[in-house]
Amino acid sequence: MRIRQWNENRNAWTITLSFLIMLCSLSVASAQGKPAKQAESTAYNFVAGTQAIGGRYQFTKDPMLVEAANAILMLGSNTIKFSLAPDKTEPLRPRSLTEYARDASSVKRVLKMPFRYYLLWVYPFSTEGNRFQPDSLPNEYQEIYDLTCHLLKTYNKTEKTFYLGNWEGDWHLTHTNPDNVPTNKEIRDMIAWVNIRQKAVDAAKRDTPHDHVQVYYYLEVNRVVDAIKGKLRLTNTVLPHTPVDFVSYSSYDALDDNTGSQLIRSLDYISSKLPPKKGIIGKRVFIGEYGFPARWYSPQEQNVRSCRVLSTALAWGCPFALYWELYNNEVEDGKQVGFWMIDDKQVKQPIYETHRRFYAWAQRYLANFNQKQRRSPTREEFGKAAVTWLDQTPNSPSEGFWRNLISPLLLPAL
């Protein structure tokens, strides 16, 4: 069934609305005696987020990335994740990551939007077909270095933070075969690949004067339960030898356990293998993907299970927990698999409404906390309050289920 397309002027209204929201936030911050540029309602990291990668449908004439970014802004989020890869709708044929970030109109539009946190999949164009091999490392380094310099210079003093990383790295190591046993050479090559990328980010930050903008590097892992069982995976063979800033966990292998204990074990295990990193405070493991497709879960189940994951992430201290995703990206046998917040009929699912209400609650919580305490809440304070809210919200785990599970272990003061 076709759905009436959004008005073509919607983008202008979206930008105007976002600007007005920011102005209101700035006014509140000014009234509380805070510098306007530190308006917490736009800068605070609320942990919960979503992503715009490979959507299989859309509803406007905008480029897919721009449409999805506008929808995420309207949801209330200041965080977005997308792939810095050429879009077939773009006439540009870039030769490097920097060229694409600099010249692709859709990417430029999204990077100028009032998001504060950007998580980007980055794979150098010059290493395509030869990735992870020793002779490709100089090109890997140069493209990541140049991109980091570009972001630091272009978005200097914008308060934006960029996280450059990869898609599910264990599939790179095992060639997407869960039964594959990687060779020692493959493990060494993966260690070298991760280290050269982190080295490029660190060097670019050292060489580029910048202020109120930040770039980090992350490694994404996805077969952590295998690693706990002793199989050769990124977490137990590569991560201990790499000084990465952060680790992203594409967490589907830990989501079958409906009690959430496996997810906590996996987060703890990753953290135990992560070398310390000077200058970064707090937990450095986040959930880069989680989701429950509509093909196997009702909208209500999708929402309840997602609330449990988000609660775990907040309680454990994850910097982010990113729901996969805004629009579904998988089609099997001609049917949408249903990794979505908004389905292919433009129907907003319960998980969309949960995120919308969560962001509205978080804005109110932050404003009230700032007014009473004259400071921003710590990550722990926000996490406790957020878990309580999720535990009480409609369609979330009932009867304090999630609070009862995690409170004794993680939140003794909840």
N, C-alpha and C positions, 0 to 999 in steps of 0.2 A: 504494500500500500504506500503510495507516494504521500509525502507530508509537505505541507506548505513550507516553502523555503523561508528562512529568516530574511527580514528586510535587508537590502544591500547597505543601508545606512547604519546597520547594527554595529559595525566596527567603530564608527565615529562615536556612537553613543557609548560603547563599551569603554573606549579610551577616555571619554569625558567622565563617565561614572567612576572609573578607576582614579582619575585625577581628583575628582571631588572627594572621594573616600580618603585619599592621601591628604588632601587639604584639611579635612575634618580631623584626621589623626594628628597632623602637625599642630592644629589649634589646641587639641587636648594636651599634647605634650608641652606646648608653650605655657598653657595655663598651669601645668603642674611644675613649672620651673625647669623643664628639661630643654636642652638645645633642640631646635626643630629638626635638625638632621638625624637625631637619634629617636625619632618618633617610634615607640615600641610596637605600635599596632601594625606597622609595615615591616619592621626589622626583626621582630622576635621570631625565632624558629619554633614553630608549633609541632614539629616532628612529622605529623601526618602529611602525606602528599600523594600525588599520582603522576602519571607519565603519558607522553604522547608519542608513541612509536608504532609505525606500521598500521595505523587504523585502516579498516577495510570499507569504510563508508564515511560520508560526511553530508552536511546539510546546507552549506553556503558555497559561494563562489570563491571564497578565499582559498589560498593554499592550505593544505591539510594542517601543517604545523601551526599556521597563524590561527586557523579556526579553533584548533584544540587549545592553543594557549589562551585565546580569548575566553573559551569556556571554563578553563581552569581558574582564570582570574575571577570570572563571575561566580565561581564556586566559593571563592573567598580565600584561596591559597596564595601564598607568596613563594611557592616552590614549584619547579617544573623539571622534569627529566625528559630528554629527547636525544636522538642520535644525530651527531654532526656528520651526516652522510648525504651525498647528493640526492636531491629530490628530482624525480623524473619530470615534474612540472616546471622545474627551474631551467631556463635556457642556458644558464652558466654551466660550463664544464671545467670545474676547478682542478688545479694541479697539486694543491696542497690544502691542509686543514685551515691554515691562516687565510688563504685566498677565499675559501668557502665561507668562513665566518665573517670575513670582511666584505665580500661582494654579493653573496646570495641574499636577495631582497627579503625572503621569508625569515631567514635566520637573523638578519639585522633587525627586522621588526620585532621579533620575539626578544632578542637581547636588550632592546631598548624599553621593553615593557617593565612595569613596576614589580617584577619578581626580584627577590633578594637572593634566592638560592637556586643555582642551576647545576644539574647533574647531567653530564654529557658523555655519551659513548664516543670515543675518539680512536680512530684507526687511520694512520697516515696513508694517504693515497699512493705515495711513492713506494710503499712496501707491499702493495697488493700483489698476491701471488707468490710472495717470497717471505711472508710474515713468520716470525719466530726463528728465523735462520740467522746465524751469526753475521753473515755479510749484509743483512738488512738493518743491523742495529744503528749504524751511522745515520741513515735516513730516518729511522724511527726517532732517534734523539733530536735531529734537527727540526722535524715537523712539530714535535711536542714542545720543544724549546720555543720555536717561533710563535706557536699558538699561544703559549703562556705569556710571552712578551706582549703579544697583540692584546690579549684580554686585560692585562695589567695596565697598559697604556691607554687603551680605548675607554675603559670603564673605571679609570682612576677617579677616586673620590665619590663613587656612586653607592658605596656600601654593599655592592654585590659580592657574592662569594661563588666561585666556580669550582666544581669537582669534576676532574677529568678521569675517566675510567674505561672499563671494558664490559662487554656482555659476558655471560656465564663462563668464567675462565676454565672450569673443569672440563667443559666440552671441548675447549681448545686443546687441553692436555690429552684427553682420551679420544679425540676425533669423534665426539658425540656418541661414543659407544660405552655404555656403563660397564661392560665386561672387559674393556680394554685395560691392559696393564702397561702404563707408560714406561719407556726405556729410560735408563739413566741419562742418556743424551737428551731426550725430550725434556726431562726434568731440568737439566742444566740449561738448556736453551730457554725454557720458560722463566727460570730465575733471571737469566741475563736480560730477557725481554722486559720483565717487570722492573728490574733495577735501572735499566737505561731510561725508561719512561719516568720513573721517580727522579732520577738524576737530572733529567732535562727540566722538569718542573722546578726542582730546587735551584738549579743554576740560573734559570730565567728569573726567578724571584730575587736571587742574589744580584743579578746584573741589571735589573730594571727598577729604577726608583718608582715607588708607588705608595699610595696612601688611601686608606679606607676602601680597599678592594683586596680580595684574596683569591688565590688559586691553590687547590690541593689536588693530590693524585690519590686514586683508590684502585684497589684490586678487587674484582668481584669473583667470589667462589660460589659453587652451587651443589657440590656433592659432599657436604660436610658429614652427613650420617655415615657415608662410606668411609671417610677418613677416621671417624671415631671407631669404626670396626676394624681399622688397620689397613685398609686399602690405600694404594698410593694415589693421593689426590693433592690438590693445591694447598689445602690448609696444613697438611702435615709434611709435605716435601718441599714446597716453594715458599710459602709465607714466612717460615722462621728465618729465611735467608734474605729477606727483602725489607728494607726500612720504609715501608709504605706509610703514607699519612693516615689512610683509612682503609677499611675493608667493607665491601658491600656483600651481603648474603642474599642470593636469590634462593628463597627459603622453602621451595615447594617440597623438598625431601623431608622436611620436618613438620609438615602441616597435616599429615594423616592422623597424628596423635591428637585426639580431641581434648586432651587434658592440658596441652600446652607445655608439658614437661620436656618433650623432645626439643622444642624450639629453644627453651632456656638452656638445655644441655649444649645445643649446637652453638649458641651465642657465647656461652662460657668457654667452650672448646676453642672457637676461633680466637677469642681474646687471649687465651693461654698461649697461643702460638704466635701472637703478634709482638714483634720487638718494640721496645719503647721508642717514642719519638719526641725529641725535645721540642718544647714550645707549643704542644697541643695538649690541652687540658680536657679531662673527661674521657668517656668511653669513645672508642674509635671504630666500633663495629656497628653497622646499620643494616636494616633490611631493605635491600634494593628492589626486591620484588616479592609480593605475596598476592594471592588471589584465589578465587573459587569459581570456576566457570559455570555459567548458567546451564550448560548442557548436562551437568551432573548435580547441580545444587539449585534449589528454589531460590527466588530472590530473598526470602526471609533467612534461609540457611546461609546464603552468601553473605548477608549482612551480619548475622550473629557470629559466624566463624571469623569474619574480618575484624569485628570488634575485639574478639579474643586476641588475635594477633597484634592489633594496635595497642591493646592494653599491656600485653607482654613487652612490646617494644618500649613503651613509655616507662613501665616499671623498671625494666632492666637498665635503661639509660641510653637507648639507641639514639644517635643524632637524627636519624630519619627512619620512617617506615612508609614505603612507597607502594601504594596499591596498583596492581596491574589490571587494567589501566583505564583511561577515560573512555576510549572507543575500542571495541574488540579488534584484535589483529589476526585471529586465527579462524579459518574456515575449513571444515572437514565434510566431505561428501555433500558439498553445496550448502552446508548449514553453518551458521555462526556458532562458534564454540561458546562464546559468551563471557570472555574476560572483559567486563565492561562496568562502567558507572552509568553510561547512557547507551541504550541499545540501538540497533539499526533502524528502529522505528521512532527514534528520538524520545523514547520513554526513559525518564530518569528513575534509576533503580533505588531501592532502599539504602544501599551503600552510598549512593550519591547524597541522599538526604542526610545520612549520618555525618558525612564529611561537612556538608553545608552547615548543619547545626553545630558541629564540633568547632568549626572556625568562628562562628558567631559567639558561642560560649567562650572560646579562648580570648576573643577580643574583650568581652565583658570582664572576664577574670583578670586579664592583664591590667585593664584600666582601674578596676577596683583595688587590685593589689598595689599598683603604683600609688594610688591616691592614699591608701592607708599606710603603706610601708615606706613610701618615698624612695623606692628602688624597684628594680625588676626582680621577678622571682628567679630563684636558681633553677637549674634543670631538674633537680630533685623535687623542689616544691611544686613546680609546674606538673611534673610527672604524676605526683601523688594526687593532685587536684584533678588532673585529666582522667586518671584511672577511676576515681570516684564518680566523675560525671559519666563516663562510658558505662560503668556498672549500673547506673541508675536510669540510663536513657532507654526509651522504648525499643524493643526488638534486640536489645543487647542480652548477654547471658543473664539469666534470671536468678533471683534470690541470692545476690551477692556472690555468685559462683566464682567469678574471676578474682574478685577481691579476696575471697577466702583462700584461693589457691596461692596467690602471689604475696599476700600481705605478710605472712610469717617469714618468708624468705627474703623479700626485697623491700617491703615498705612497712617497717615496724611502726612507723608513726602515722600510718594512714587513718 
